[in-house]
Amino acid sequence: MREVPIHEAKGKLSGLIRAAGQGEKVVLTKHGKPVAEITPIKKSPTREEKLAAIRKAQKAFRGAFDGEDPSRVTDYLYNDETGLPE
């Protein structure tokens, strides 16, 4: 995490955004106190990454839910609001 005074950040905005794009969190300060952050945007997993995670979980859960229908194991991985994997 890098702290940068706002008056200094004005002239370095492109570099600070580049740093955030590379995963660094930049905190903007005013009179030494944090007032804002420039943070990297979290990359959403691709469909393939989601499916790989589901397959990995299914494999790990086999036998863990004795007495339940194995085809329902993925129900535990999905968000009830969005219907998407968590």
N, C-alpha and C positions, 0 to 999 in steps of 0.2 A: 504494500500500500504506500502510495506516495502522497504527501500533502503539499499543496501548492497554493500560495496566496492568490486571490482572485485577480488582483492588479497585475500579477506576473503571468497568470494563465491566459490573459487576453492575447498576449503576443505568442503564446506557445500552444494555442488550441489544437492545431493540426497534429502536433507531436503528442499531445495528451490523448487525443482521440486514437491515434495510432497505438499508443501504449495500452489503452483500454481494449482495442481490438486484438491485442496480443495477450489479453488475460489479466492485465494489471488494473487494480482499482485505484482511481485518483480521487482524492478528497480535496475539494476547494475550500479554502479558509478565508475568513474575514476577521481581521484583528486577532489572528491566531486561533479562532474558533471554527470548527467544521460547519459549513452551511450547505454544501451540495456534494454529490458524488458523480463521477463519470465512471461507469462500470461496463464491463463487457456484456453483451446480450447473450443470454444462455441459448445455445444452439439446440433446437428441437431435434429429437432423434428421428431418423428416417424410418420409413415403414419397415425396411429390412432390419434395422436395429431393434425396433419394437418386437418384430416377430422372433428375432434371435433371443431376445430377453424372455419372451413367453415360452419358447421351446426349452430354454435353460431352466426356467422355473418349473415347467411341467416335469422335466426329468428329475429335478430335485424333490418335487412333491410326490412323485410316484410312491405309493404306499403310506404316505404321511396322513392321508385322509381315508383310513380304512373304513369300509362300509359306504363310502360315497361314490357316486358315479365319476370315474376318472375324467370323463369329458367335461365335467363341471369345474375342474381345478382352475381353469383360466378365469372363472367368475370371480375368484378372489383377487385377481390382479387388475381388474378394471375399475375405473373411477365411476361411481354411480351417477354422477352429474353429467359427465361428458361421454361415457361409454368407451373411453379410450384407455389404453394401458397407462398405469401410473408411472 
